[in-house]
Amino acid sequence: MTNLTAKDLDVLSHVLTAEEMACKKARIYANTLTDAALAQEMERIASQHAARFSALYTILGGKA
């Protein structure tokens, strides 16, 4: 793991929170939408947010 400053950790923490919330919201939208194409697109977007969350979490030394 790269040595991160306190500021780096603070920023990563905020970005992790944002990615987690975006993923959750996209999944909610995917489950709520009645248009199958839009629901599928929201699920794709949720997966992208989840992948970014995992990558950032790994940077912090977590096991995603």
C-alpha positions as CSV (number, residue, x, y, z in Angstrom):
1,M,0.0,0.0,0.0
2,T,1.2,3.5,-0.8
3,N,1.7,5.8,2.1
4,L,-1.3,8.1,2.2
5,T,-1.5,11.4,4.0
6,A,-4.4,12.3,6.3
7,K,-5.8,14.5,3.6
8,D,-5.6,11.6,1.1
9,L,-7.5,9.3,3.5
10,D,-10.1,12.0,4.2
11,V,-10.7,12.5,0.5
12,L,-10.9,8.7,-0.2
13,S,-13.3,8.3,2.7
14,H,-15.6,10.9,1.2
15,V,-15.4,9.4,-2.3
16,L,-16.0,5.9,-0.9
17,T,-19.2,7.2,0.8
18,A,-20.3,8.9,-2.4
19,E,-19.7,5.7,-4.5
20,E,-21.6,3.6,-2.0
21,M,-24.6,5.9,-2.0
22,A,-24.6,6.2,-5.8
23,C,-24.6,2.4,-6.0
24,K,-27.4,2.0,-3.6
25,K,-29.5,4.7,-5.3
26,A,-29.0,3.2,-8.7
27,R,-30.0,-0.2,-7.4
28,I,-33.2,1.3,-5.9
29,Y,-34.0,3.0,-9.2
30,A,-33.3,-0.3,-11.1
31,N,-35.8,-2.1,-8.8
32,T,-38.4,0.7,-9.1
33,L,-38.4,1.5,-12.8
34,T,-41.0,-0.2,-14.9
35,D,-39.2,0.3,-18.2
36,A,-36.9,-2.8,-18.5
37,A,-34.3,-1.0,-20.6
38,L,-34.0,1.8,-18.0
39,A,-33.9,-0.7,-15.2
40,Q,-31.1,-2.6,-16.9
41,E,-29.1,0.6,-17.4
42,M,-29.5,1.6,-13.8
43,E,-28.2,-1.9,-12.8
44,R,-25.2,-1.4,-15.1
45,I,-24.5,2.0,-13.5
46,A,-24.9,0.5,-10.0
47,S,-22.3,-2.2,-11.0
48,Q,-19.9,0.5,-12.1
49,H,-20.2,2.4,-8.8
50,A,-19.7,-0.9,-6.9
51,A,-16.5,-1.6,-8.9
52,R,-15.1,1.8,-8.2
53,F,-16.0,1.4,-4.5
54,S,-14.1,-1.9,-4.4
55,A,-11.1,-0.5,-6.2
56,L,-10.9,2.5,-3.7
57,Y,-11.5,0.2,-0.8
58,T,-8.6,-2.0,-1.9
59,I,-6.3,1.1,-2.1
60,L,-7.1,1.7,1.6
61,G,-5.9,-1.8,2.4
62,G,-9.3,-3.5,2.7
63,K,-10.3,-6.7,1.1
64,A,-13.1,-6.1,-1.4
